[in-house]
Amino acid sequence: MKIQFYIIFLILNQFAFEVTGQNSTKITGFVPEAKDSTWTVELGIENPDVIYENRFTTIKTKTQNGKFSFDFEINKPKMVTLEINGHRLFFPGVFCVLIEPMDSLDFSIKNMNKLGLMDIGVTGKGKEKVDFVKAIIAATFPIYKSDPRKQSVQFTFETTDRKLNVIDSVYDFFPSNIDSLAKDIIRAYEYDLILDIPLLTATKSDSSQYFFNKFIVDKKRMDILLKKEVLNYYPYHVLANNILLSAYRNPAAQLGRTFIQNKPIEFAHLVVKQLGNNVPAKEYLLADLTVKTLKAERLNGTSKNLYNYFKKNVSTNSIFYQEVENLYKYFSSNLMPGQPFYNFELPDRTGKIHYLQDFKGKVIVMDFWFNGCSGCLQMANIIDSLEKVFSPGKVQIISINVDSKKQWLAGIGKYSSNKSLNLYTNEQKTEHPLISYLNFNTYPKLVVIDKKGQLAETPPDPRSNMNDFIDFINKL
């Protein structure tokens, strides 16, 4: 009996090993220019079942004789990105490509000075999906090339219509056998890339809604983007602007360009009104809106009301429900106004370490930024002005960078105020415990700590409400 049990154990163990191996997905590549050196390669894997937490998984490796290899497991189609020494390989063309479980793609990067999907060779299992994307790029590129820089709203929609027709044609007649779900995801992704800018700029004209209805709604262009199987494989922008253009003749003029950001609850009502019958799309947009508002506002009146609205309109069975619930609980437990703030340790330009307790008795204004951030550039100018308003004995402004030391030093005085105390996250970038504690992902970000070292409420944005911000600080 013992021998029989042992044999059965070996068979089952071998079967489990074979199943695991069969589920393995592989991405390899060759960079001739890296044959005589070691380069860093990063694979980014996007999880469509989450809004923010763990949406992106990054795996790093090094080239050996110019070659690199990644082995990993996925349970559904996912978008992936590739970067070598910080350079995106698939752009221009696309930002990412779709892979399926057990794909085995091999990329040949011929010239690092001429990147983009069209200039990268690909072989292996799953290559037909990349070839499908290449066929779409090849077919739409001549239209892009002939487009003038300045376009009327009518022309913008007409040329968008031509590009979408081309995608449909490639979709219908592409010869390779691609799984229908994968093909739909790619089609929706390409639709999103083409529709993103037109729908964004179209919200600024009185004729926007007319042409939107004529070229998008009447032709059922949004159908592929609203399919429950594909709608969370791409950003929310197109769906959001679709809602605005469905409800308003000229959203930018009637609502303002920052309507979603400034009035998330009103936008949530629009989402339910416009997408009430499409439960997956409604739940996706409400979850995305609630997560972004919580991260931007923390727990104030707006974010609490939006969270309650989310709970009333999103089923507990939604794949996004628990993520929103967990985020709200985290903020409730860790980032309520009046709670002691994180005892940070951050270096300045001389290497001196600064601690939270160093500023006890002062109100601390923390400005988080990164080099190249346009909003941070605007905030830096505001911080310069605020340095003249507040007494240095009462208010300490600290600019905190999340780049490498080299990028941080290069950005001081442009993307941060040179007059404030400039600190950085000591090469830990956005992985620093302070950033993880605050749990945000948008920049610039202002955080205020009161004289007792406790977290204050979310301050008004001084870029649009300078006087309100000054009053807020003076009352602490």
C-alpha positions as semicolon CSV with decimal commas, in nm:
position;residue;x (nm);y (nm);z (nm)
1;M;0,000;0,000;0,000
2;K;0,286;0,237;0,085
3;I;0,444;0,177;-0,257
4;Q;0,110;0,236;-0,434
5;F;0,056;0,558;-0,236
6;Y;0,407;0,676;-0,324
7;I;0,351;0,608;-0,695
8;I;0,018;0,794;-0,689
9;F;0,188;1,083;-0,509
10;L;0,460;1,102;-0,777
11;I;0,201;1,096;-1,057
12;L;-0,008;1,372;-0,899
13;N;0,301;1,578;-0,827
14;Q;0,419;1,544;-1,187
15;F;0,069;1,636;-1,311
16;A;0,065;1,948;-1,091
17;F;0,408;2,046;-1,223
18;E;0,296;2,003;-1,583
19;V;-0,023;2,207;-1,526
20;T;0,178;2,488;-1,364
21;G;0,424;2,484;-1,653
22;Q;0,140;2,493;-1,904
23;N;-0,005;2,806;-1,740
24;S;0,326;2,989;-1,755
25;T;0,340;3,295;-1,980
26;K;0,674;3,401;-2,122
27;I;0,813;3,723;-2,269
28;T;1,167;3,727;-2,402
29;G;1,367;3,963;-2,615
30;F;1,698;4,055;-2,772
31;V;1,868;4,395;-2,780
32;P;2,185;4,381;-2,995
33;E;2,310;4,711;-2,849
34;A;2,314;4,555;-2,500
35;K;2,535;4,258;-2,593
36;D;2,842;4,409;-2,427
37;S;2,670;4,565;-2,126
38;T;2,396;4,501;-1,871
39;W;2,070;4,689;-1,920
40;T;1,763;4,703;-1,695
41;V;1,440;4,569;-1,845
42;E;1,101;4,629;-1,680
43;L;0,782;4,440;-1,757
44;G;0,461;4,607;-1,639
45;I;0,151;4,388;-1,606
46;E;-0,184;4,563;-1,568
47;N;-0,465;4,401;-1,371
48;P;-0,804;4,510;-1,515
49;D;-0,992;4,390;-1,207
50;V;-0,874;4,673;-0,982
51;I;-0,889;5,053;-0,997
52;Y;-0,570;5,141;-0,815
53;E;-0,437;4,902;-0,550
54;N;-0,198;4,658;-0,719
55;R;-0,330;4,746;-1,065
56;F;0,026;4,747;-1,198
57;T;0,281;4,478;-1,121
58;T;0,637;4,553;-1,228
59;I;0,895;4,280;-1,280
60;K;1,258;4,373;-1,340
61;T;1,545;4,180;-1,490
62;K;1,885;4,243;-1,648
63;T;2,003;4,165;-1,997
64;Q;2,265;3,897;-2,048
65;N;2,446;3,908;-2,382
66;G;2,166;4,135;-2,498
67;K;1,889;3,890;-2,406
68;F;1,619;3,913;-2,141
69;S;1,344;3,681;-2,021
70;F;1,032;3,695;-1,802
71;D;0,829;3,396;-1,684
72;F;0,504;3,458;-1,497
73;E;0,149;3,334;-1,462
74;I;-0,176;3,514;-1,547
75;N;-0,532;3,383;-1,537
76;K;-0,687;3,611;-1,801
77;P;-0,583;3,847;-2,083
78;K;-0,377;4,141;-1,958
79;M;-0,205;4,446;-2,099
80;V;0,172;4,464;-2,061
81;T;0,437;4,730;-2,114
82;L;0,811;4,689;-2,173
83;E;1,082;4,940;-2,084
84;I;1,457;4,914;-2,134
85;N;1,674;5,157;-1,939
86;G;1,367;5,375;-1,892
87;H;1,268;5,381;-2,261
88;R;0,922;5,257;-2,363
89;L;0,956;4,999;-2,638
90;F;0,608;5,004;-2,790
91;F;0,567;5,382;-2,817
92;P;0,513;5,548;-3,062
93;G;0,236;5,324;-3,179
94;V;0,080;5,201;-2,857
95;F;0,167;5,207;-2,489
96;C;0,101;4,839;-2,424
97;V;0,015;4,509;-2,592
98;L;-0,226;4,234;-2,493
99;I;-0,109;3,893;-2,377
100;E;-0,306;3,582;-2,285
101;P;-0,225;3,293;-2,051
102;M;0,046;3,064;-2,194
103;D;0,157;3,314;-2,459
104;S;0,527;3,304;-2,541
105;L;0,630;3,627;-2,714
106;D;0,982;3,709;-2,826
107;F;1,068;4,069;-2,916
108;S;1,361;4,179;-3,127
109;I;1,460;4,541;-3,066
110;K;1,664;4,636;-3,370
111;N;1,755;4,996;-3,283
112;M;1,712;5,172;-2,948
113;N;1,718;5,506;-3,131
114;K;1,413;5,406;-3,334
115;L;1,158;5,259;-3,096
116;G;0,790;5,192;-3,148
117;L;0,586;4,878;-3,206
118;M;0,617;4,899;-3,585
119;D;0,998;4,879;-3,563
120;I;1,008;4,583;-3,325
121;G;1,010;4,226;-3,450
122;V;0,790;3,972;-3,273
123;T;0,767;3,595;-3,292
124;G;0,618;3,318;-3,081
125;K;0,279;3,208;-2,952
126;G;0,043;3,507;-2,937
127;K;0,222;3,715;-3,202
128;E;-0,096;3,738;-3,411
129;K;-0,239;3,981;-3,150
130;V;0,063;4,208;-3,195
131;D;0,033;4,171;-3,572
132;F;-0,333;4,273;-3,543
133;V;-0,232;4,592;-3,362
134;K;0,040;4,658;-3,620
135;A;-0,217;4,621;-3,898
136;I;-0,439;4,881;-3,730
137;I;-0,147;5,123;-3,687
138;A;-0,042;5,078;-4,050
139;A;-0,397;5,143;-4,172
140;T;-0,466;5,449;-3,954
141;F;-0,125;5,618;-3,982
142;P;-0,185;5,767;-4,331
143;I;-0,499;5,937;-4,199
144;Y;-0,312;6,082;-3,902
145;K;-0,036;6,196;-4,136
146;S;-0,280;6,388;-4,357
147;D;-0,464;6,552;-4,065
148;P;-0,395;6,926;-4,032
149;R;-0,278;7,056;-3,696
150;K;-0,570;7,292;-3,659
151;Q;-0,906;7,121;-3,697
152;S;-1,265;7,231;-3,669
153;V;-1,492;7,024;-3,445
154;Q;-1,663;6,886;-3,754
155;F;-1,334;6,781;-3,913
156;T;-1,216;6,626;-3,585
157;F;-1,518;6,399;-3,577
158;E;-1,501;6,324;-3,949
159;T;-1,137;6,214;-3,935
160;T;-1,210;6,019;-3,618
161;D;-1,490;5,844;-3,804
162;R;-1,251;5,750;-4,085
163;K;-1,002;5,603;-3,839
164;L;-1,269;5,402;-3,660
165;N;-1,394;5,271;-3,996
166;V;-1,041;5,154;-4,070
167;I;-1,020;4,974;-3,736
168;D;-1,353;4,804;-3,808
169;S;-1,227;4,693;-4,148
170;V;-0,907;4,547;-4,005
171;Y;-1,110;4,383;-3,730
172;D;-1,345;4,219;-3,982
173;F;-1,085;4,098;-4,230
174;F;-0,770;4,030;-4,028
175;P;-0,670;3,677;-4,139
176;S;-0,521;3,525;-3,823
177;N;-0,726;3,333;-3,570
178;I;-0,746;3,546;-3,255
179;D;-0,972;3,466;-2,960
180;S;-1,286;3,680;-2,984
181;L;-1,242;3,832;-2,637
182;A;-0,880;3,926;-2,707
183;K;-0,981;4,075;-3,040
184;D;-1,255;4,282;-2,874
185;I;-1,017;4,407;-2,604
186;I;-0,768;4,521;-2,867
187;R;-1,040;4,685;-3,072
188;A;-1,171;4,871;-2,764
189;Y;-0,818;4,976;-2,668
190;E;-0,755;5,117;-3,018
191;Y;-1,095;5,289;-3,017
192;D;-1,005;5,448;-2,685
193;L;-0,673;5,582;-2,817
194;I;-0,848;5,742;-3,114
195;L;-1,150;5,878;-2,926
196;D;-0,969;6,014;-2,619
197;I;-0,848;6,347;-2,756
198;P;-1,149;6,420;-2,985
199;L;-1,399;6,367;-2,706
200;L;-1,190;6,572;-2,465
201;T;-1,148;6,869;-2,700
202;A;-1,505;6,832;-2,829
203;T;-1,642;6,935;-2,491
204;K;-1,543;7,294;-2,571
205;S;-1,773;7,370;-2,866
206;D;-2,146;7,440;-2,905
207;S;-2,162;7,197;-3,198
208;S;-1,989;6,917;-3,006
209;Q;-2,299;6,724;-2,910
210;Y;-2,441;6,736;-3,264
211;F;-2,130;6,585;-3,422
212;F;-2,085;6,347;-3,129
213;N;-2,435;6,210;-3,190
214;K;-2,386;6,196;-3,567
215;F;-2,051;6,018;-3,577
216;I;-2,036;5,833;-3,245
217;V;-2,380;5,767;-3,094
218;D;-2,579;5,704;-3,414
219;K;-2,307;5,471;-3,542
220;K;-2,300;5,285;-3,209
221;R;-1,929;5,351;-3,168
222;M;-1,950;5,329;-2,790
223;D;-2,092;4,974;-2,794
224;I;-1,752;4,804;-2,800
225;L;-1,626;5,030;-2,520
226;L;-1,929;4,954;-2,303
227;K;-1,904;4,575;-2,327
228;K;-1,869;4,442;-1,975
229;E;-1,585;4,208;-2,075
230;V;-1,360;4,489;-2,203
231;L;-1,459;4,819;-2,043
232;N;-1,200;4,818;-1,763
233;Y;-0,905;4,738;-1,990
234;Y;-0,857;5,106;-2,075
235;P;-0,878;5,439;-1,882
236;Y;-1,212;5,593;-1,790
237;H;-1,168;5,921;-1,985
238;V;-1,362;5,829;-2,298
239;L;-1,655;5,690;-2,101
240;A;-1,660;5,999;-1,880
241;N;-1,660;6,240;-2,175
242;N;-1,921;6,025;-2,347
243;I;-2,147;6,083;-2,045
244;L;-2,086;6,460;-2,048
245;L;-2,151;6,491;-2,421
246;S;-2,465;6,279;-2,393
247;A;-2,607;6,513;-2,132
248;Y;-2,481;6,860;-2,236
249;R;-2,453;7,055;-2,558
250;N;-2,123;7,218;-2,456
251;P;-1,996;7,060;-2,131
252;A;-1,689;7,283;-2,093
253;A;-1,896;7,601;-2,119
254;Q;-2,193;7,475;-1,922
255;L;-2,009;7,285;-1,648
256;G;-1,648;7,399;-1,651
257;R;-1,341;7,201;-1,750
258;T;-1,285;7,062;-1,400
259;F;-1,645;6,956;-1,338
260;I;-1,568;6,591;-1,258
261;Q;-1,287;6,683;-1,021
262;N;-1,470;6,967;-0,847
263;K;-1,819;6,817;-0,838
264;P;-1,778;6,439;-0,823
265;I;-2,117;6,378;-0,662
266;E;-2,298;6,562;-0,942
267;F;-2,101;6,358;-1,193
268;A;-2,190;6,038;-1,006
269;H;-2,558;6,123;-1,053
270;L;-2,493;6,166;-1,427
271;V;-2,322;5,826;-1,441
272;V;-2,624;5,656;-1,286
273;K;-2,864;5,847;-1,510
274;Q;-2,675;5,774;-1,833
275;L;-2,553;5,421;-1,759
276;G;-2,815;5,291;-1,518
277;N;-2,899;4,998;-1,746
278;N;-2,534;4,906;-1,803
279;V;-2,446;4,781;-1,456
280;P;-2,079;4,690;-1,519
281;A;-2,003;5,030;-1,679
282;K;-2,190;5,217;-1,407
283;E;-2,008;5,030;-1,131
284;Y;-1,669;5,073;-1,297
285;L;-1,708;5,450;-1,331
286;L;-1,849;5,498;-0,981
287;A;-1,567;5,292;-0,831
288;D;-1,304;5,483;-1,026
289;L;-1,458;5,817;-0,929
290;T;-1,482;5,721;-0,560
291;V;-1,123;5,594;-0,541
292;K;-0,982;5,906;-0,707
293;T;-1,190;6,138;-0,488
294;L;-1,086;5,958;-0,168
295;K;-0,721;5,984;-0,266
296;A;-0,752;6,351;-0,357
297;E;-0,975;6,468;-0,072
298;R;-0,924;6,204;0,200
299;L;-1,224;6,198;0,436
300;N;-1,409;6,526;0,395
301;G;-1,778;6,593;0,337
302;T;-1,755;6,538;-0,038
303;S;-1,568;6,209;-0,027
304;K;-1,790;6,071;0,251
305;N;-2,108;6,157;0,061
306;L;-1,966;6,006;-0,257
307;Y;-1,870;5,688;-0,073
308;N;-2,225;5,656;0,062
309;Y;-2,364;5,714;-0,288
310;F;-2,129;5,446;-0,421
311;K;-2,254;5,196;-0,162
312;K;-2,616;5,263;-0,258
313;N;-2,554;5,215;-0,630
314;V;-2,288;4,944;-0,650
315;S;-2,350;4,579;-0,566
316;T;-2,132;4,405;-0,312
317;N;-2,070;4,149;-0,588
318;S;-1,889;4,409;-0,801
319;I;-1,521;4,324;-0,855
320;F;-1,440;4,680;-0,742
321;Y;-1,660;4,695;-0,430
322;Q;-1,409;4,556;-0,180
323;E;-1,128;4,779;-0,311
324;V;-1,333;5,093;-0,243
325;E;-1,443;4,956;0,094
326;N;-1,084;4,878;0,197
327;L;-0,961;5,221;0,092
328;Y;-1,233;5,397;0,289
329;K;-1,153;5,188;0,597
330;Y;-0,783;5,268;0,561
331;F;-0,847;5,642;0,553
332;S;-1,090;5,611;0,845
333;S;-0,834;5,426;1,054
334;N;-0,515;5,610;0,959
335;L;-0,579;5,949;0,801
336;M;-0,859;6,114;0,995
337;P;-0,797;6,482;1,083
338;G;-0,657;6,509;1,435
339;Q;-0,458;6,185;1,422
340;P;-0,080;6,198;1,489
341;F;0,108;6,231;1,160
342;Y;0,368;5,986;1,029
343;N;0,709;6,048;1,193
344;F;0,905;6,098;0,871
345;E;1,282;6,099;0,820
346;L;1,383;6,281;0,500
347;P;1,719;6,422;0,380
348;D;1,783;6,772;0,244
349;R;2,035;6,879;-0,021
350;T;2,324;6,860;0,228
351;G;2,227;6,513;0,346
352;K;2,092;6,634;0,680
353;I;1,795;6,429;0,802
354;H;1,479;6,615;0,905
355;Y;1,217;6,466;1,136
356;L;0,854;6,554;1,212
357;Q;0,939;6,657;1,570
358;D;1,184;6,918;1,438
359;F;0,886;7,136;1,344
360;K;0,669;7,097;1,654
361;G;0,488;7,422;1,731
362;K;0,469;7,514;1,362
363;V;0,206;7,446;1,099
364;I;0,367;7,232;0,828
365;V;0,264;7,262;0,464
366;M;0,400;6,966;0,265
367;D;0,415;7,004;-0,113
368;F;0,474;6,669;-0,290
369;W;0,606;6,695;-0,647
370;F;0,805;6,530;-0,925
371;N;1,026;6,668;-1,202
372;G;0,828;6,737;-1,521
373;C;0,487;6,770;-1,354
374;S;0,298;7,064;-1,510
375;G;0,071;7,101;-1,207
376;C;0,378;7,103;-0,982
377;L;0,519;7,388;-1,191
378;Q;0,204;7,591;-1,119
379;M;0,214;7,498;-0,751
380;A;0,581;7,603;-0,722
381;N;0,491;7,957;-0,825
382;I;0,211;7,963;-0,568
383;I;0,442;7,831;-0,295
384;D;0,686;8,111;-0,377
385;S;0,409;8,362;-0,308
386;L;0,299;8,184;0,010
387;E;0,653;8,198;0,149
388;K;0,611;8,576;0,162
389;V;0,271;8,555;0,331
390;F;0,343;8,323;0,623
391;S;0,582;8,390;0,909
392;P;0,869;8,135;0,905
393;G;0,836;8,111;1,282
394;K;0,478;7,989;1,253
395;V;0,455;7,804;0,921
396;Q;0,712;7,571;0,767
397;I;0,670;7,488;0,398
398;I;0,842;7,166;0,294
399;S;0,872;7,054;-0,069
400;I;0,909;6,675;-0,097
401;N;1,025;6,515;-0,421
402;V;0,958;6,154;-0,527
403;D;1,223;6,123;-0,803
404;S;1,582;6,005;-0,795
405;K;1,832;6,244;-0,635
406;K;1,956;6,362;-0,975
407;Q;1,605;6,442;-1,101
408;W;1,515;6,602;-0,767
409;L;1,810;6,841;-0,768
410;A;1,748;6,931;-1,133
411;G;1,384;7,022;-1,061
412;I;1,436;7,243;-0,755
413;G;1,347;7,603;-0,830
414;K;1,128;7,508;-1,125
415;Y;0,890;7,236;-1,011
416;S;0,933;7,326;-0,644
417;S;0,994;7,652;-0,463
418;N;1,362;7,721;-0,408
419;K;1,267;7,913;-0,093
420;S;1,103;7,621;0,084
421;L;1,283;7,340;0,264
422;N;1,351;7,088;-0,012
423;L;1,359;6,721;0,091
424;Y;1,329;6,397;-0,108
425;T;1,232;6,036;-0,051
426;N;1,592;5,911;-0,045
427;E;1,584;5,705;-0,368
428;Q;1,274;5,517;-0,254
429;K;1,063;5,741;-0,478
430;T;0,690;5,664;-0,452
431;E;0,769;5,346;-0,255
432;H;0,879;5,551;0,046
433;P;0,679;5,467;0,365
434;L;0,556;5,828;0,386
435;I;0,397;5,807;0,039
436;S;0,253;5,464;0,118
437;Y;0,109;5,601;0,442
438;L;-0,061;5,894;0,268
439;N;-0,184;5,659;-0,007
440;F;-0,213;5,902;-0,298
441;N;-0,104;5,890;-0,662
442;T;-0,168;6,237;-0,805
443;Y;0,067;6,535;-0,803
444;P;0,108;6,802;-0,686
445;K;-0,026;6,707;-0,345
446;L;-0,056;6,938;-0,046
447;V;-0,074;6,792;0,305
448;V;-0,102;7,009;0,615
449;I;0,003;6,916;0,972
450;D;-0,103;7,133;1,265
451;K;0,117;7,269;1,546
452;K;0,069;6,954;1,754
453;G;0,199;6,728;1,476
454;Q;-0,150;6,609;1,386
455;L;-0,297;6,569;1,040
456;A;-0,518;6,863;0,941
457;E;-0,815;6,847;0,707
458;T;-0,758;6,858;0,331
459;P;-0,674;7,221;0,248
460;P;-0,827;7,424;-0,036
461;D;-0,614;7,424;-0,352
462;P;-0,422;7,757;-0,343
463;R;-0,391;7,758;-0,722
464;S;-0,761;7,837;-0,747
465;N;-0,842;7,949;-0,392
466;M;-0,540;8,138;-0,259
467;N;-0,733;8,343;0,000
468;D;-0,923;8,038;0,125
469;F;-0,595;7,851;0,164
470;I;-0,436;8,135;0,360
471;D;-0,742;8,155;0,590
472;F;-0,729;7,777;0,637
473;I;-0,363;7,786;0,750
474;N;-0,410;8,091;0,973
475;K;-0,692;7,920;1,165
476;L;-0,475;7,621;1,262
